[in-house]
Amino acid sequence: MSMKKNPTGAGAILALTILGGTILGGLMGQPSIGLLTGTAVGIVIALLLWLREREK
């Protein structure tokens, strides 16, 4: 019987980076750029987590 590990989810990380980017961008007067930057950072982190899980 093989033991399967539960994969790591990245949804919370993605949501937090989007919110954080929007807040930081809003403080700098550019909320839409902050939103896009937060989304890009979250996607990169999610992809890195996916790649790490795929190797196991």
LUMLUMDREN-2810 file (N, C-alpha, C; in Angstrom, 1 decimal):
<atoms>
<atom><aa>M</aa><ch>A</ch><at>N</at><xx>0.8</xx><yy>-1.2</yy><zz>0.0</zz></atom>
<atom><aa>M</aa><ch>A</ch><at>CA</at><xx>0.0</xx><yy>0.0</yy><zz>0.0</zz></atom>
<atom><aa>M</aa><ch>A</ch><at>C</at><xx>0.9</xx><yy>1.2</yy><zz>0.0</zz></atom>
<atom><aa>S</aa><ch>A</ch><at>N</at><xx>0.7</xx><yy>2.1</yy><zz>-1.0</zz></atom>
<atom><aa>S</aa><ch>A</ch><at>CA</at><xx>1.5</xx><yy>3.3</yy><zz>-1.1</zz></atom>
<atom><aa>S</aa><ch>A</ch><at>C</at><xx>0.9</xx><yy>4.4</yy><zz>-0.3</zz></atom>
<atom><aa>M</aa><ch>A</ch><at>N</at><xx>1.8</xx><yy>5.2</yy><zz>0.4</zz></atom>
<atom><aa>M</aa><ch>A</ch><at>CA</at><xx>1.3</xx><yy>6.3</yy><zz>1.2</zz></atom>
<atom><aa>M</aa><ch>A</ch><at>C</at><xx>1.4</xx><yy>7.6</yy><zz>0.3</zz></atom>
<atom><aa>K</aa><ch>A</ch><at>N</at><xx>0.3</xx><yy>8.2</yy><zz>0.0</zz></atom>
<atom><aa>K</aa><ch>A</ch><at>CA</at><xx>0.3</xx><yy>9.5</yy><zz>-0.7</zz></atom>
<atom><aa>K</aa><ch>A</ch><at>C</at><xx>0.3</xx><yy>10.6</yy><zz>0.3</zz></atom>
<atom><aa>K</aa><ch>A</ch><at>N</at><xx>1.1</xx><yy>11.6</yy><zz>0.1</zz></atom>
<atom><aa>K</aa><ch>A</ch><at>CA</at><xx>1.1</xx><yy>12.8</yy><zz>0.9</zz></atom>
<atom><aa>K</aa><ch>A</ch><at>C</at><xx>0.2</xx><yy>13.8</yy><zz>0.3</zz></atom>
<atom><aa>N</aa><ch>A</ch><at>N</at><xx>-0.4</xx><yy>14.6</yy><zz>1.2</zz></atom>
<atom><aa>N</aa><ch>A</ch><at>CA</at><xx>-1.3</xx><yy>15.7</yy><zz>0.8</zz></atom>
<atom><aa>N</aa><ch>A</ch><at>C</at><xx>-0.5</xx><yy>16.8</yy><zz>0.2</zz></atom>
<atom><aa>P</aa><ch>A</ch><at>N</at><xx>-0.9</xx><yy>17.3</yy><zz>-1.0</zz></atom>
<atom><aa>P</aa><ch>A</ch><at>CA</at><xx>-0.2</xx><yy>18.4</yy><zz>-1.6</zz></atom>
<atom><aa>P</aa><ch>A</ch><at>C</at><xx>-0.3</xx><yy>19.7</yy><zz>-0.8</zz></atom>
<atom><aa>T</aa><ch>A</ch><at>N</at><xx>0.7</xx><yy>20.5</yy><zz>-1.0</zz></atom>
<atom><aa>T</aa><ch>A</ch><at>CA</at><xx>0.6</xx><yy>21.9</yy><zz>-0.3</zz></atom>
<atom><aa>T</aa><ch>A</ch><at>C</at><xx>-0.2</xx><yy>22.8</yy><zz>-1.2</zz></atom>
<atom><aa>G</aa><ch>A</ch><at>N</at><xx>-1.2</xx><yy>23.4</yy><zz>-0.6</zz></atom>
<atom><aa>G</aa><ch>A</ch><at>CA</at><xx>-2.0</xx><yy>24.4</yy><zz>-1.3</zz></atom>
<atom><aa>G</aa><ch>A</ch><at>C</at><xx>-1.4</xx><yy>25.8</yy><zz>-1.3</zz></atom>
<atom><aa>A</aa><ch>A</ch><at>N</at><xx>-1.6</xx><yy>26.5</yy><zz>-2.4</zz></atom>
<atom><aa>A</aa><ch>A</ch><at>CA</at><xx>-1.0</xx><yy>27.9</yy><zz>-2.5</zz></atom>
<atom><aa>A</aa><ch>A</ch><at>C</at><xx>-2.0</xx><yy>28.9</yy><zz>-2.6</zz></atom>
<atom><aa>G</aa><ch>A</ch><at>N</at><xx>-3.3</xx><yy>28.6</yy><zz>-2.4</zz></atom>
<atom><aa>G</aa><ch>A</ch><at>CA</at><xx>-4.4</xx><yy>29.6</yy><zz>-2.6</zz></atom>
<atom><aa>G</aa><ch>A</ch><at>C</at><xx>-4.3</xx><yy>30.7</yy><zz>-1.6</zz></atom>
<atom><aa>A</aa><ch>A</ch><at>N</at><xx>-4.0</xx><yy>30.4</yy><zz>-0.3</zz></atom>
<atom><aa>A</aa><ch>A</ch><at>CA</at><xx>-3.9</xx><yy>31.4</yy><zz>0.7</zz></atom>
<atom><aa>A</aa><ch>A</ch><at>C</at><xx>-2.7</xx><yy>32.4</yy><zz>0.4</zz></atom>
<atom><aa>I</aa><ch>A</ch><at>N</at><xx>-1.6</xx><yy>31.8</yy><zz>0.0</zz></atom>
<atom><aa>I</aa><ch>A</ch><at>CA</at><xx>-0.4</xx><yy>32.6</yy><zz>-0.4</zz></atom>
<atom><aa>I</aa><ch>A</ch><at>C</at><xx>-0.7</xx><yy>33.5</yy><zz>-1.5</zz></atom>
<atom><aa>L</aa><ch>A</ch><at>N</at><xx>-1.4</xx><yy>33.0</yy><zz>-2.5</zz></atom>
<atom><aa>L</aa><ch>A</ch><at>CA</at><xx>-1.7</xx><yy>33.8</yy><zz>-3.7</zz></atom>
<atom><aa>L</aa><ch>A</ch><at>C</at><xx>-2.7</xx><yy>34.9</yy><zz>-3.3</zz></atom>
<atom><aa>A</aa><ch>A</ch><at>N</at><xx>-3.6</xx><yy>34.7</yy><zz>-2.5</zz></atom>
<atom><aa>A</aa><ch>A</ch><at>CA</at><xx>-4.6</xx><yy>35.7</yy><zz>-2.0</zz></atom>
<atom><aa>A</aa><ch>A</ch><at>C</at><xx>-3.9</xx><yy>36.8</yy><zz>-1.2</zz></atom>
<atom><aa>L</aa><ch>A</ch><at>N</at><xx>-3.0</xx><yy>36.3</yy><zz>-0.3</zz></atom>
<atom><aa>L</aa><ch>A</ch><at>CA</at><xx>-2.3</xx><yy>37.3</yy><zz>0.6</zz></atom>
<atom><aa>L</aa><ch>A</ch><at>C</at><xx>-1.3</xx><yy>38.2</yy><zz>-0.2</zz></atom>
<atom><aa>T</aa><ch>A</ch><at>N</at><xx>-0.6</xx><yy>37.6</yy><zz>-1.2</zz></atom>
<atom><aa>T</aa><ch>A</ch><at>CA</at><xx>0.3</xx><yy>38.4</yy><zz>-2.1</zz></atom>
<atom><aa>T</aa><ch>A</ch><at>C</at><xx>-0.5</xx><yy>39.4</yy><zz>-2.9</zz></atom>
<atom><aa>I</aa><ch>A</ch><at>N</at><xx>-1.7</xx><yy>39.0</yy><zz>-3.4</zz></atom>
<atom><aa>I</aa><ch>A</ch><at>CA</at><xx>-2.5</xx><yy>40.0</yy><zz>-4.1</zz></atom>
<atom><aa>I</aa><ch>A</ch><at>C</at><xx>-3.0</xx><yy>41.1</yy><zz>-3.2</zz></atom>
<atom><aa>L</aa><ch>A</ch><at>N</at><xx>-3.5</xx><yy>40.8</yy><zz>-2.0</zz></atom>
<atom><aa>L</aa><ch>A</ch><at>CA</at><xx>-3.9</xx><yy>41.8</yy><zz>-1.1</zz></atom>
<atom><aa>L</aa><ch>A</ch><at>C</at><xx>-2.8</xx><yy>42.7</yy><zz>-0.7</zz></atom>
<atom><aa>G</aa><ch>A</ch><at>N</at><xx>-1.7</xx><yy>42.1</yy><zz>-0.3</zz></atom>
<atom><aa>G</aa><ch>A</ch><at>CA</at><xx>-0.5</xx><yy>42.9</yy><zz>0.1</zz></atom>
<atom><aa>G</aa><ch>A</ch><at>C</at><xx>0.0</xx><yy>43.8</yy><zz>-1.0</zz></atom>
<atom><aa>G</aa><ch>A</ch><at>N</at><xx>0.0</xx><yy>43.3</yy><zz>-2.2</zz></atom>
<atom><aa>G</aa><ch>A</ch><at>CA</at><xx>0.5</xx><yy>44.2</yy><zz>-3.3</zz></atom>
<atom><aa>G</aa><ch>A</ch><at>C</at><xx>-0.5</xx><yy>45.3</yy><zz>-3.6</zz></atom>
<atom><aa>T</aa><ch>A</ch><at>N</at><xx>-1.8</xx><yy>45.1</yy><zz>-3.4</zz></atom>
<atom><aa>T</aa><ch>A</ch><at>CA</at><xx>-2.7</xx><yy>46.1</yy><zz>-3.6</zz></atom>
<atom><aa>T</aa><ch>A</ch><at>C</at><xx>-2.6</xx><yy>47.2</yy><zz>-2.5</zz></atom>
<atom><aa>I</aa><ch>A</ch><at>N</at><xx>-2.4</xx><yy>46.7</yy><zz>-1.3</zz></atom>
<atom><aa>I</aa><ch>A</ch><at>CA</at><xx>-2.3</xx><yy>47.7</yy><zz>-0.2</zz></atom>
<atom><aa>I</aa><ch>A</ch><at>C</at><xx>-1.0</xx><yy>48.5</yy><zz>-0.3</zz></atom>
<atom><aa>L</aa><ch>A</ch><at>N</at><xx>0.1</xx><yy>47.8</yy><zz>-0.6</zz></atom>
<atom><aa>L</aa><ch>A</ch><at>CA</at><xx>1.3</xx><yy>48.6</yy><zz>-0.8</zz></atom>
<atom><aa>L</aa><ch>A</ch><at>C</at><xx>1.3</xx><yy>49.5</yy><zz>-2.0</zz></atom>
<atom><aa>G</aa><ch>A</ch><at>N</at><xx>0.7</xx><yy>49.0</yy><zz>-3.1</zz></atom>
<atom><aa>G</aa><ch>A</ch><at>CA</at><xx>0.5</xx><yy>49.9</yy><zz>-4.2</zz></atom>
<atom><aa>G</aa><ch>A</ch><at>C</at><xx>-0.4</xx><yy>51.1</yy><zz>-3.9</zz></atom>
<atom><aa>G</aa><ch>A</ch><at>N</at><xx>-1.4</xx><yy>50.9</yy><zz>-3.1</zz></atom>
<atom><aa>G</aa><ch>A</ch><at>CA</at><xx>-2.3</xx><yy>52.0</yy><zz>-2.7</zz></atom>
<atom><aa>G</aa><ch>A</ch><at>C</at><xx>-1.6</xx><yy>53.0</yy><zz>-1.9</zz></atom>
<atom><aa>L</aa><ch>A</ch><at>N</at><xx>-0.8</xx><yy>52.6</yy><zz>-1.0</zz></atom>
<atom><aa>L</aa><ch>A</ch><at>CA</at><xx>0.0</xx><yy>53.5</yy><zz>-0.2</zz></atom>
<atom><aa>L</aa><ch>A</ch><at>C</at><xx>1.0</xx><yy>54.3</yy><zz>-1.0</zz></atom>
<atom><aa>M</aa><ch>A</ch><at>N</at><xx>1.4</xx><yy>53.8</yy><zz>-2.2</zz></atom>
<atom><aa>M</aa><ch>A</ch><at>CA</at><xx>2.3</xx><yy>54.5</yy><zz>-3.1</zz></atom>
<atom><aa>M</aa><ch>A</ch><at>C</at><xx>1.6</xx><yy>55.2</yy><zz>-4.2</zz></atom>
<atom><aa>G</aa><ch>A</ch><at>N</at><xx>0.2</xx><yy>55.1</yy><zz>-4.2</zz></atom>
<atom><aa>G</aa><ch>A</ch><at>CA</at><xx>-0.5</xx><yy>55.9</yy><zz>-5.2</zz></atom>
<atom><aa>G</aa><ch>A</ch><at>C</at><xx>-0.8</xx><yy>55.1</yy><zz>-6.5</zz></atom>
<atom><aa>Q</aa><ch>A</ch><at>N</at><xx>-0.4</xx><yy>53.8</yy><zz>-6.5</zz></atom>
<atom><aa>Q</aa><ch>A</ch><at>CA</at><xx>-0.6</xx><yy>53.0</yy><zz>-7.7</zz></atom>
<atom><aa>Q</aa><ch>A</ch><at>C</at><xx>-1.2</xx><yy>51.6</yy><zz>-7.3</zz></atom>
<atom><aa>P</aa><ch>A</ch><at>N</at><xx>-2.4</xx><yy>51.6</yy><zz>-6.9</zz></atom>
<atom><aa>P</aa><ch>A</ch><at>CA</at><xx>-3.0</xx><yy>50.3</yy><zz>-6.5</zz></atom>
<atom><aa>P</aa><ch>A</ch><at>C</at><xx>-3.1</xx><yy>49.2</yy><zz>-7.6</zz></atom>
<atom><aa>S</aa><ch>A</ch><at>N</at><xx>-3.3</xx><yy>49.7</yy><zz>-8.9</zz></atom>
<atom><aa>S</aa><ch>A</ch><at>CA</at><xx>-3.4</xx><yy>48.7</yy><zz>-9.9</zz></atom>
<atom><aa>S</aa><ch>A</ch><at>C</at><xx>-2.0</xx><yy>48.0</yy><zz>-10.2</zz></atom>
<atom><aa>I</aa><ch>A</ch><at>N</at><xx>-1.0</xx><yy>48.8</yy><zz>-10.1</zz></atom>
<atom><aa>I</aa><ch>A</ch><at>CA</at><xx>0.4</xx><yy>48.2</yy><zz>-10.3</zz></atom>
<atom><aa>I</aa><ch>A</ch><at>C</at><xx>0.7</xx><yy>47.3</yy><zz>-9.2</zz></atom>
<atom><aa>G</aa><ch>A</ch><at>N</at><xx>0.3</xx><yy>47.7</yy><zz>-8.0</zz></atom>
<atom><aa>G</aa><ch>A</ch><at>CA</at><xx>0.5</xx><yy>46.8</yy><zz>-6.8</zz></atom>
<atom><aa>G</aa><ch>A</ch><at>C</at><xx>-0.3</xx><yy>45.5</yy><zz>-6.9</zz></atom>
<atom><aa>L</aa><ch>A</ch><at>N</at><xx>-1.5</xx><yy>45.6</yy><zz>-7.5</zz></atom>
<atom><aa>L</aa><ch>A</ch><at>CA</at><xx>-2.3</xx><yy>44.4</yy><zz>-7.7</zz></atom>
<atom><aa>L</aa><ch>A</ch><at>C</at><xx>-1.6</xx><yy>43.4</yy><zz>-8.7</zz></atom>
<atom><aa>L</aa><ch>A</ch><at>N</at><xx>-1.1</xx><yy>44.0</yy><zz>-9.8</zz></atom>
<atom><aa>L</aa><ch>A</ch><at>CA</at><xx>-0.5</xx><yy>43.2</yy><zz>-10.8</zz></atom>
<atom><aa>L</aa><ch>A</ch><at>C</at><xx>0.8</xx><yy>42.6</yy><zz>-10.2</zz></atom>
<atom><aa>T</aa><ch>A</ch><at>N</at><xx>1.6</xx><yy>43.4</yy><zz>-9.5</zz></atom>
<atom><aa>T</aa><ch>A</ch><at>CA</at><xx>2.8</xx><yy>42.9</yy><zz>-8.9</zz></atom>
<atom><aa>T</aa><ch>A</ch><at>C</at><xx>2.5</xx><yy>41.8</yy><zz>-7.9</zz></atom>
<atom><aa>G</aa><ch>A</ch><at>N</at><xx>1.6</xx><yy>42.0</yy><zz>-7.0</zz></atom>
<atom><aa>G</aa><ch>A</ch><at>CA</at><xx>1.2</xx><yy>41.0</yy><zz>-6.0</zz></atom>
<atom><aa>G</aa><ch>A</ch><at>C</at><xx>0.7</xx><yy>39.7</yy><zz>-6.7</zz></atom>
<atom><aa>T</aa><ch>A</ch><at>N</at><xx>0.0</xx><yy>39.8</yy><zz>-7.8</zz></atom>
<atom><aa>T</aa><ch>A</ch><at>CA</at><xx>-0.5</xx><yy>38.6</yy><zz>-8.5</zz></atom>
<atom><aa>T</aa><ch>A</ch><at>C</at><xx>0.7</xx><yy>37.9</yy><zz>-9.1</zz></atom>
<atom><aa>A</aa><ch>A</ch><at>N</at><xx>1.6</xx><yy>38.6</yy><zz>-9.7</zz></atom>
<atom><aa>A</aa><ch>A</ch><at>CA</at><xx>2.8</xx><yy>38.0</yy><zz>-10.3</zz></atom>
<atom><aa>A</aa><ch>A</ch><at>C</at><xx>3.7</xx><yy>37.3</yy><zz>-9.3</zz></atom>
<atom><aa>V</aa><ch>A</ch><at>N</at><xx>3.9</xx><yy>37.9</yy><zz>-8.1</zz></atom>
<atom><aa>V</aa><ch>A</ch><at>CA</at><xx>4.6</xx><yy>37.3</yy><zz>-7.1</zz></atom>
<atom><aa>V</aa><ch>A</ch><at>C</at><xx>3.9</xx><yy>36.0</yy><zz>-6.6</zz></atom>
<atom><aa>G</aa><ch>A</ch><at>N</at><xx>2.6</xx><yy>36.1</yy><zz>-6.4</zz></atom>
<atom><aa>G</aa><ch>A</ch><at>CA</at><xx>1.9</xx><yy>35.0</yy><zz>-5.9</zz></atom>
<atom><aa>G</aa><ch>A</ch><at>C</at><xx>1.9</xx><yy>33.8</yy><zz>-6.9</zz></atom>
<atom><aa>I</aa><ch>A</ch><at>N</at><xx>1.8</xx><yy>34.1</yy><zz>-8.2</zz></atom>
<atom><aa>I</aa><ch>A</ch><at>CA</at><xx>1.9</xx><yy>33.0</yy><zz>-9.2</zz></atom>
<atom><aa>I</aa><ch>A</ch><at>C</at><xx>3.3</xx><yy>32.4</yy><zz>-9.2</zz></atom>
<atom><aa>V</aa><ch>A</ch><at>N</at><xx>4.3</xx><yy>33.2</yy><zz>-9.0</zz></atom>
<atom><aa>V</aa><ch>A</ch><at>CA</at><xx>5.7</xx><yy>32.6</yy><zz>-9.0</zz></atom>
<atom><aa>V</aa><ch>A</ch><at>C</at><xx>5.8</xx><yy>31.7</yy><zz>-7.8</zz></atom>
<atom><aa>I</aa><ch>A</ch><at>N</at><xx>5.3</xx><yy>32.1</yy><zz>-6.6</zz></atom>
<atom><aa>I</aa><ch>A</ch><at>CA</at><xx>5.4</xx><yy>31.3</yy><zz>-5.4</zz></atom>
<atom><aa>I</aa><ch>A</ch><at>C</at><xx>4.6</xx><yy>30.0</yy><zz>-5.6</zz></atom>
<atom><aa>A</aa><ch>A</ch><at>N</at><xx>3.4</xx><yy>30.1</yy><zz>-6.2</zz></atom>
<atom><aa>A</aa><ch>A</ch><at>CA</at><xx>2.5</xx><yy>29.0</yy><zz>-6.4</zz></atom>
<atom><aa>A</aa><ch>A</ch><at>C</at><xx>3.2</xx><yy>28.0</yy><zz>-7.3</zz></atom>
<atom><aa>L</aa><ch>A</ch><at>N</at><xx>3.8</xx><yy>28.5</yy><zz>-8.4</zz></atom>
<atom><aa>L</aa><ch>A</ch><at>CA</at><xx>4.5</xx><yy>27.6</yy><zz>-9.3</zz></atom>
<atom><aa>L</aa><ch>A</ch><at>C</at><xx>5.7</xx><yy>26.9</yy><zz>-8.6</zz></atom>
<atom><aa>L</aa><ch>A</ch><at>N</at><xx>6.5</xx><yy>27.6</yy><zz>-7.8</zz></atom>
<atom><aa>L</aa><ch>A</ch><at>CA</at><xx>7.6</xx><yy>27.0</yy><zz>-7.1</zz></atom>
<atom><aa>L</aa><ch>A</ch><at>C</at><xx>7.1</xx><yy>25.9</yy><zz>-6.2</zz></atom>
<atom><aa>L</aa><ch>A</ch><at>N</at><xx>6.0</xx><yy>26.2</yy><zz>-5.5</zz></atom>
<atom><aa>L</aa><ch>A</ch><at>CA</at><xx>5.5</xx><yy>25.1</yy><zz>-4.6</zz></atom>
<atom><aa>L</aa><ch>A</ch><at>C</at><xx>5.0</xx><yy>23.9</yy><zz>-5.4</zz></atom>
<atom><aa>W</aa><ch>A</ch><at>N</at><xx>4.4</xx><yy>24.2</yy><zz>-6.5</zz></atom>
<atom><aa>W</aa><ch>A</ch><at>CA</at><xx>3.9</xx><yy>23.1</yy><zz>-7.4</zz></atom>
<atom><aa>W</aa><ch>A</ch><at>C</at><xx>5.1</xx><yy>22.2</yy><zz>-7.9</zz></atom>
<atom><aa>L</aa><ch>A</ch><at>N</at><xx>6.2</xx><yy>22.9</yy><zz>-8.3</zz></atom>
<atom><aa>L</aa><ch>A</ch><at>CA</at><xx>7.4</xx><yy>22.2</yy><zz>-8.8</zz></atom>
<atom><aa>L</aa><ch>A</ch><at>C</at><xx>8.0</xx><yy>21.4</yy><zz>-7.7</zz></atom>
<atom><aa>R</aa><ch>A</ch><at>N</at><xx>8.0</xx><yy>22.0</yy><zz>-6.5</zz></atom>
<atom><aa>R</aa><ch>A</ch><at>CA</at><xx>8.6</xx><yy>21.2</yy><zz>-5.3</zz></atom>
<atom><aa>R</aa><ch>A</ch><at>C</at><xx>7.8</xx><yy>20.0</yy><zz>-5.0</zz></atom>
<atom><aa>E</aa><ch>A</ch><at>N</at><xx>6.5</xx><yy>20.1</yy><zz>-5.0</zz></atom>
<atom><aa>E</aa><ch>A</ch><at>CA</at><xx>5.6</xx><yy>18.9</yy><zz>-4.8</zz></atom>
<atom><aa>E</aa><ch>A</ch><at>C</at><xx>5.7</xx><yy>17.9</yy><zz>-5.9</zz></atom>
<atom><aa>R</aa><ch>A</ch><at>N</at><xx>5.9</xx><yy>18.3</yy><zz>-7.1</zz></atom>
<atom><aa>R</aa><ch>A</ch><at>CA</at><xx>6.0</xx><yy>17.4</yy><zz>-8.2</zz></atom>
<atom><aa>R</aa><ch>A</ch><at>C</at><xx>7.2</xx><yy>16.5</yy><zz>-8.2</zz></atom>
<atom><aa>E</aa><ch>A</ch><at>N</at><xx>8.3</xx><yy>17.1</yy><zz>-7.6</zz></atom>
<atom><aa>E</aa><ch>A</ch><at>CA</at><xx>9.5</xx><yy>16.3</yy><zz>-7.5</zz></atom>
<atom><aa>E</aa><ch>A</ch><at>C</at><xx>9.5</xx><yy>15.2</yy><zz>-6.4</zz></atom>
<atom><aa>K</aa><ch>A</ch><at>N</at><xx>8.6</xx><yy>15.3</yy><zz>-5.5</zz></atom>
<atom><aa>K</aa><ch>A</ch><at>CA</at><xx>8.5</xx><yy>14.3</yy><zz>-4.4</zz></atom>
<atom><aa>K</aa><ch>A</ch><at>C</at><xx>7.9</xx><yy>13.1</yy><zz>-4.8</zz></atom>
</atoms>
